[in-house]
Amino acid sequence: MAENWERARQECTAQGHDLMYHDYDTNTFGTCRKGGEPGHFVRGRFVEHRCIFMPATIDPAEAETKEKAFLAENPDWASSPGETGQ
């Protein structure tokens, strides 16, 4: 797991992943391949986490700017808890 967009991009490069993300349910950053959404299992059912994804090719400062713009346009998105079972 990474602590910011910069570190997530570094991990993408090192692991050859396509995407970096900010997971709002665990408050972490990470990387994955397309189709590899972060989440966990609850009683045998997979629950996706609320994440903002960015391509690994994007500059970390731009990712942060886009994330802030998304959150400004969708203020309830991050404040409403997902169905995470946590």
PyMOL commands that set and color helices and strands:
alter all, ss='L'
color gray80, all
select helices_A, chain A and resi 5-15+60-73+75-79
alter helices_A, ss='H'
color red, helices_A
select strands_A, chain A and resi 19-23+28-32+39-42+45-48+51-55
alter strands_A, ss='S'
color yellow, strands_A
deselect
rebuild
show_as cartoon
